[in-house]
Amino acid sequence: MKKILITGGAGFIGSNFIHHLLENREYEIVNLDKLTYAGNLENLRDVEKHPRYKFAQGDIADTRFLEQLFEKEQFDGVINFAAETHVDRSIEDSSPFVQTNIVGTHALLEVARAYKIKRYHQVSTDEAYGDLGDNSSDYFTEKTPINPNCPYAAAKASADLLVLSWHETYGLDAIITRCSNNYGPYQFPEKLIPFFLFRAMSDQDLPLYGDGKNIRDWLYVRDHCEAILTAFEKSDPGEVWNIGGHNEKTNIEIAELILQHVPNSKSKITFIEDRKAHDRRYAMDASKIEKQLGWKPTHTFEQALPKTIQWYLQNREWVEQCHQKA
């Protein structure tokens, strides 16, 4: 493959993936992003003049725009990062999640099919599987039925079903990767780690939903990028791949670690009313991609969390700009 369309490439994972791809492969990249509040071209300022990188502003739900773009660029592959992703926002107003995550995915699939794209890759989430619960020692596998509990997860799960049906019905070469919680540079500070970090930097309290014992599996974003690239290049059509960090932490553990890494912070942990449909535990079994495609995470949480925190401490202006956009 020579030219790839990256949708949502100005967001957190998408921008990290573009950096990773330019550093490690020779693909030409077109980054399509609508530039909503979480899309930030500052994330890609250092590659904006790269000879293999190009930016296009637009909406993946705009079929006519997509057709013109595909006609002009003649893409070989598509990797779809574009999504509304914040659970709290989906509870307040689900409409943008349905429009981007479902309608947008449908538009992309239809145009990809019409232009005979050689590979379509949907970037999805462990939240599509639902909740493992408090007392479970189980893990999500690729055979776990999807069972989403919040509007965000339901929209992503719906998109996944569309992708699989386009493969089965129309023969589109499509794959899905579902990943656990990511952390790293360029993450919009409404998400847990940068949100708590910013508050700790500002001596504000760290509000935890419920008892703070909800468990998530954490993966450094560059490891996720390598897993996506591995699946994109090596997967058979129609496959689903789980990606995880083998690093389960409660939310209160994350809050405590952040306070340890912010010197002289006067913040303290507080507890607030739990979020609606707040899943208790996610944990991914990533053995399929590890055994069949040879991917494994290379960053430990103990190595990558301090590096992540240091990045945010050194980029306070970026964080402030994000808060102004939110």
Secondary structure, 3 states (H helix, E strand, C coil): CCEEEEECCCCHHHHHHHHHHHHHCCCEEEEEECCCCCCCHHHHHHHCCCCCEEEEECCCCCHHHHHHHHHHHCCCEEEECCCCCCHHHHHHCCHHHHHHHHHHHHHHHHHHHHCCCCEEEEEEEHHHHCCCCCCCCCCECCCCCCCCCCHHHHHHHHHHHHHHHHHHHHCCCEEEEEECEEECCCCCCCCHHHHHHHHHHCCCCEEEECCCCCEEEEEEHHHHHHHHHHHHHHCCCCCEEEECCCCEEEHHHHHHHHHHHCCCCCCCEEEECCCCCCCCECCECCHHHHHHHCCCCCCCHHHHHHHHHHHHHHCHHHHHHHHHHC
